[in-house]
Amino acid sequence: MSPNSPLQWSVFVLEGRKSPGSESGAQPPVLVVSRESANDALPVVTVLPLVGLKKGRRIYPNEAFLPTDSTELEYPAVLMAHQIRTIPKSWLSMRKGSVEDPGLRSAVREAVRVQLDLDSGAHDRTETATRLES
């Protein structure tokens, strides 16, 4: 990992650790989703684990499908926003690829929005602010 290369949207294997959410002890890759300014300033990054897509598996609203031709991975993957983690940067090992496609980045953001219920929170804050101003 080059010290000057951006981490956000990069796919990494974790150094000597099982991936967050991995029950088998395997090391599936993770996608770094934390913003680059935070990645530069902090010793940690926020990641989402990726698992291989099994035939017939449903993709849930808090997940995103990542095809091989858009991620540089050897297999189609499912991003799991329900297993979001913040980990030390030192755990990042080999860079496996990246998510460059704007449509896929939007799908990742939407999966995180669904998981964290961000849209309704914004509405609730606006509603609360309106009530406080009255």
C-alpha positions in Angstrom: 0.0 0.0 0.0 1.5 3.3 -1.1 1.3 6.1 1.5 -0.1 8.5 -1.1 -2.7 6.3 -2.8 -6.3 6.9 -1.9 -7.9 4.3 0.4 -11.6 5.2 -0.1 -13.2 2.8 -2.6 -10.2 0.4 -2.5 -10.6 -3.3 -1.9 -8.1 -4.9 0.5 -7.4 -8.2 2.2 -7.0 -7.9 6.0 -3.5 -8.7 7.3 -3.6 -12.0 9.3 -7.1 -11.5 10.5 -10.4 -12.9 9.5 -12.7 -10.4 7.9 -15.4 -8.6 9.9 -18.4 -10.9 9.9 -16.5 -13.9 8.6 -17.6 -17.1 10.4 -15.3 -19.4 8.5 -12.1 -17.7 9.5 -11.4 -17.0 5.8 -10.2 -13.6 4.7 -12.7 -12.2 2.3 -11.8 -8.7 1.1 -13.2 -5.4 2.5 -14.1 -2.2 0.8 -12.9 1.0 2.4 -15.8 3.5 2.5 -14.6 6.2 5.0 -14.0 9.6 3.4 -10.4 10.3 2.2 -9.9 13.3 4.5 -10.7 11.0 7.5 -8.4 8.3 6.1 -5.6 10.8 5.9 -6.1 12.2 9.4 -7.0 9.1 11.5 -5.2 5.8 12.2 -8.4 3.9 11.3 -10.7 3.3 8.3 -14.3 2.2 8.0 -14.8 -0.9 5.9 -17.6 -3.1 4.6 -16.9 -6.8 4.0 -17.4 -8.5 0.6 -18.4 -12.1 0.2 -18.7 -14.2 -3.0 -22.1 -14.3 -4.6 -23.6 -17.7 -4.4 -26.1 -18.9 -7.0 -29.6 -17.9 -6.1 -28.6 -15.7 -3.3 -30.9 -12.7 -2.8 -29.3 -9.2 -2.6 -31.0 -7.3 0.3 -31.5 -3.5 0.4 -28.6 -3.1 2.9 -26.3 -4.9 0.5 -24.9 -4.1 -3.0 -23.9 -6.4 -5.8 -20.4 -5.8 -7.2 -19.6 -7.6 -10.5 -16.1 -8.7 -11.4 -15.7 -6.4 -14.3 -16.2 -3.3 -12.1 -14.1 -4.2 -9.1 -11.1 -6.1 -10.3 -12.0 -9.1 -8.1 -11.9 -12.6 -9.4 -15.5 -13.3 -8.5 -18.8 -11.4 -8.3 -19.3 -10.1 -4.7 -21.9 -8.9 -2.3 -21.1 -5.9 -0.1 -22.6 -6.2 3.4 -23.4 -2.8 4.9 -25.0 -4.5 7.9 -21.4 -5.5 8.9 -19.8 -2.1 8.8 -16.6 -1.9 10.9 -13.9 0.6 11.8 -10.5 -1.0 11.9 -6.8 0.1 12.2 -5.2 0.9 8.9 -2.4 -1.5 9.8 -4.9 -4.4 9.2 -5.1 -3.5 5.5 -2.8 -5.8 3.6 -2.8 -6.5 -0.2 -4.9 -4.2 -2.4 -7.1 -6.3 -4.6 -8.9 -3.7 -6.6 -11.2 -0.8 -6.4 -14.8 0.4 -7.1 -14.5 3.1 -9.8 -18.0 3.0 -11.4 -20.1 5.9 -10.2 -23.3 3.7 -10.3 -21.7 1.1 -8.0 -20.5 3.8 -5.6 -24.1 5.0 -5.5 -25.3 1.5 -4.8 -22.8 1.2 -1.9 -23.9 4.5 -0.5 -27.6 3.5 -0.8 -26.9 0.2 1.1 -25.2 2.2 3.9 -28.1 4.7 4.0 -30.6 1.8 4.3 -28.6 0.1 7.0 -28.1 3.2 9.1 -31.6 4.7 8.3 -30.0 7.9 7.3 -32.9 9.3 5.2 -35.5 9.1 7.9 -33.1 10.6 10.4 -32.7 13.7 8.2 -36.5 14.0 8.0 -36.8 13.6 11.7 -34.2 16.4 12.4 -36.0 18.8 10.0 -39.3 18.0 11.7 -37.8 18.6 15.2 -36.1 21.8 14.1 -39.4 23.1 12.7 -41.2 22.3 16.0 -38.4 24.0 18.1 -38.7 27.1 15.9 -42.5 27.4 16.4 
